């Protein structure tokens, strides 16, 4: 997970449930400035014991060495928030509270 990442990135195409070829010229840039080609854009669902988490608009970048989950995208796509602790983290759905 990365709080500064603007996109989800996967290196293996097989990990995407739905995928479409990417025909644009954009690239993903690593921290060292190296550009990496985007080959596909897709979606997947992560199954957890209590819910399904949707990851949308994942960039398939074959030359990426690690998969990357954007905290912003994860929380936005699932209407959720993250809570970090020293040895674990929690993903929780937002609860709408109305005070009268």
C-alpha positions in Angstrom: 0.0 0.0 0.0 1.1 3.5 -0.8 -0.4 6.7 0.5 1.3 8.7 -2.3 0.4 6.5 -5.2 -2.2 7.8 -7.6 -2.9 4.4 -9.3 -3.1 0.7 -8.5 -0.3 -1.2 -10.3 -0.1 -4.9 -11.1 2.8 -6.7 -12.9 0.9 -9.9 -13.8 -2.0 -9.7 -16.2 -3.5 -12.9 -14.8 -4.3 -11.0 -11.6 -6.9 -8.8 -13.4 -10.4 -10.1 -13.5 -11.5 -7.7 -16.3 -8.9 -6.2 -18.6 -8.7 -4.0 -21.7 -5.6 -3.2 -23.9 -4.2 0.2 -23.1 -3.4 2.2 -26.3 -2.4 5.5 -24.8 1.1 6.8 -24.5 1.2 7.4 -20.7 3.8 5.7 -18.5 4.2 5.0 -14.9 7.2 6.6 -13.3 9.2 4.9 -10.5 10.7 6.8 -7.6 14.0 7.0 -9.5 12.2 8.6 -12.5 12.3 5.5 -14.8 9.3 5.3 -17.1 7.5 2.0 -17.4 5.0 1.1 -20.2 1.3 0.5 -19.3 0.0 -2.5 -21.3 -3.6 -3.0 -20.0 -6.1 -1.5 -17.6 -8.4 -3.7 -15.6 -10.3 -4.5 -12.4 -10.3 -7.1 -9.8 -12.0 -8.1 -6.6 -10.2 -9.0 -3.4 -12.1 -11.5 -1.3 -11.8 -11.0 2.5 -13.5 -12.9 5.3 -16.0 -10.1 5.8 -16.4 -8.3 2.4 -15.3 -8.0 -1.2 -12.9 -5.1 -2.0 -13.0 -3.7 -5.5 -9.9 -2.4 -7.2 -10.8 -0.4 -10.3 -8.7 1.0 -13.1 -5.6 -1.1 -12.2 -2.6 -0.4 -14.5 -1.0 -3.5 -15.8 2.8 -2.7 -16.0 4.7 -5.8 -16.9 8.1 -4.3 -15.9 6.9 -3.3 -12.4 8.8 -5.2 -9.7 6.1 -4.9 -7.1 2.3 -4.6 -7.1 1.1 -1.4 -5.6 -2.2 -0.5 -4.0 -3.1 3.2 -3.9 -4.7 3.9 -0.5 -6.7 6.8 -2.2 -8.1 4.5 -4.9 -8.8 1.6 -2.4 -10.8 3.9 -0.1 -12.6 5.8 -2.8 -13.6 2.7 -4.8 -14.9 1.0 -1.7 -16.3 4.0 0.3 -14.0 2.9 3.1 -11.2 4.2 5.3 -8.0 2.7 6.6 -6.8 2.6 10.2 -3.2 1.8 10.8 -1.7 0.1 13.9 1.8 -1.0 14.7 1.3 -4.6 13.6 -1.8 -4.5 11.4 -4.3 -2.3 9.6 -8.1 -2.3 9.3 -10.2 -1.4 6.3 -13.6 -0.3 7.4 -16.7 0.8 5.5 -17.9 4.3 6.1 -21.0 4.7 8.3 -23.2 7.7 7.6 -24.3 9.2 10.9 -27.0 11.8 11.1 -27.2 13.9 14.3 -30.4 15.7 15.0 
